[in-house]
Amino acid sequence: MYTSLHSKENEQTRAEGAKKPPQKTASSSKTIVKQTNPFEIIQRLRTNPGSLTYNDINLLQKTIGNSATSQFLKELQESQSLYTVKSGDTLGEIAEKYHTTVETFKNLNNIKDINRIYPGQKLKIPAPDKSSPQPHKVQNKTQDKAQDKVQEKNSDNGAINIDMLKDKISSYIDFKYTDKSGKESKKIQLPYQWGGDSGKGKWSVEEMNKNMQKLGLTADDPKLQEKVSANPQAAGIDCSGFVLQVINAATNGLAVQYYKKVFKIPTDNVLHWGVSAANMTSTQCSKKIATFSEVRPGDYIRFDGGGHIGIVYEVSGDTILYAHSSGSKGPHKASVKVSQAGKSSLNLASEGTFSDWDGGYSAAIKKLFNYICRPDFASYKQDENSPEQKTGI
């Protein structure tokens, strides 16, 4: 935009600007210079959008044309508000706050690596995505009630923002490391790390990146993948940690509030404390899905009697697409094609064709399938007889 507008500037415009004498207001003796150079007006408005006048618009239309003026005003409106990044912020959290997507923030601000923003950085705030959850007017002690009003996106699955769900999943599965010098690595397969009671295996991608920097890893190291795989405690995540991170982002923090209440977790750092796969998929705090037509993004897949969990991110045709972090594989995507008989029973252990890491693993995960379930985040109300917290992945 800068180039196209600047190219419209010409000698005639500059000459006209030079001919115009300074004007004075009746109420002030101060001299006010009327700007007739479109480039100067544009520069002023970029610095101070609130100073826009009808005279500015008229002059821009006369000098650079109606189309270019309209485009500039549109960009100006989108960039009027800026967000200053604070320590601990993530792009996903900022995007959630302004009810848009990480991709929209990334494109508007020309961000090369969504995992690399820094305190003090100024980010343009895009216009809210009309199909995303609408802003909350209450963001304080009554936030719990406000969260219940988060609206769905392309789904009847309560408070799930599907774009955010997919973005967060991709941030783990398509992870690229940024070292201290700012260099970005090729895609890295993050390892699996059981969290247990240690808090490890529950990392956000931003925390993983910082942990890797502390290890002194460099993005262009040909053995980077090997070193990352050898340090799962710094850059690994378990199945429940992965699912909790992505579902919490997709519900704008509602998932953490829900599990903190239902399991009476004695810390605000629920993401690190962890919630077991068995608890997340328990019928005490989620509802079993009976048929294929009911499956939605954000639903959980329970495996191995609650020993493992995956999360659905899309349903396409007769196939359920899901993501999970397992064994030595770490976070990755998989799918299960549902037969006609399976669509009514949803017994995927016999009526589903799993496509996972490889053939052997696909056959193994199929045998471990239990059911698909959905936590009722949107309408949740605390039950005095909440189930006790269990330890596990």
LINJONOR-V655695 format. One line per field, one symbol per residue. ss: DSSP state (A for helix, B for strand, O for the rest). phi: phi as a letter, one per 20 degrees, with the letter a starting at -180 (. if undefined). Layout:
ss=???
phi=???
This chain:
ss=OAAAAAAAOOAAAAAAAAAOOOBBOOOOOOBBOOOOOAAAAAAAAAAOAAAOOAAAAAAAAAAAOAAAAAAAAAAAAAOOOBBBOOOOOOAAAAAAAOOOOAAAAAAAOOOOOOOOOOOOOBBBOOOOOOOOOOOOOOOOOOAAAAAOOOOOBOOOOOOOBAAAAAAAAAAAAOOBBBOOOOOBBBBOOOOOOOOOOOOOBBOOAAAAAAAAAAOOOOOOOOOAAAAAAOOAAAAOBOAAAAAAAAAAAAOOOAAAAAAAAAOOOOOOOAAAAOOOAAAAOOOOOOBBOOOAAAOOOOOBBBBAAAOBBBBBBBBBOOBBBBBBBBOOOBBBBBBBBBOAAAAAAOOAAAABBBBOOOAAAAAAAAAABBBBBBOOOOOOOOOOOOOOOOOOO
phi=.gfffffffbfffffffffffgdcefebefedeeedegffffffffecgfefcfffffffffednfffffffffffffdfecdefdgnfcffffffgdlbdgffffffdlefcfecccgnfedfeffgfgeegffeedcbfefgffffegefcladeldeefgfgffffffefdgcedefenfdefgdefeebfeldenfncfefffgfffffffmfdfeffdggffffecffecdbeffffffffffffdlnfffffffffdlfebeeffefncfffffdfffcbdfeecgfefcgnfedeclmnebbccfdaccmdceebcacbkeemfaebbbedfffffedleffddcdeccgbgffgfffffefdadbcfegfdfcgdfdffffderf
